Amino acid sequence: MRHEADALALAARAGIPVVAYTLCQSLDEALAALHAHGGVVAVKGCTQDITHKSEAGLVRLGVQDEAALRQ
């Protein structure tokens, strides 16, 4: 089983349109991605071990600034 970022990359390589995303492995990378994407973003934990990320508290919607991202 793949995690979501792997699945999105695989779909994109197959020519399937996917949502813009950045896989981040540190807070600094997440901050850079927040600025690069601009506007409001969703932040999701990325793991193949948890199927329902929202139920595990690994999804934050409406993140629009550094303070919200750090939280």
Secondary structure, 3 states (H helix, E strand, C coil): CCCHHHHHHHHHHCCCCCCCCCCCCCHHHHHHHHHHHCCCEEEECCCCCCCCCCCCCCEEEEECCHHHHHC
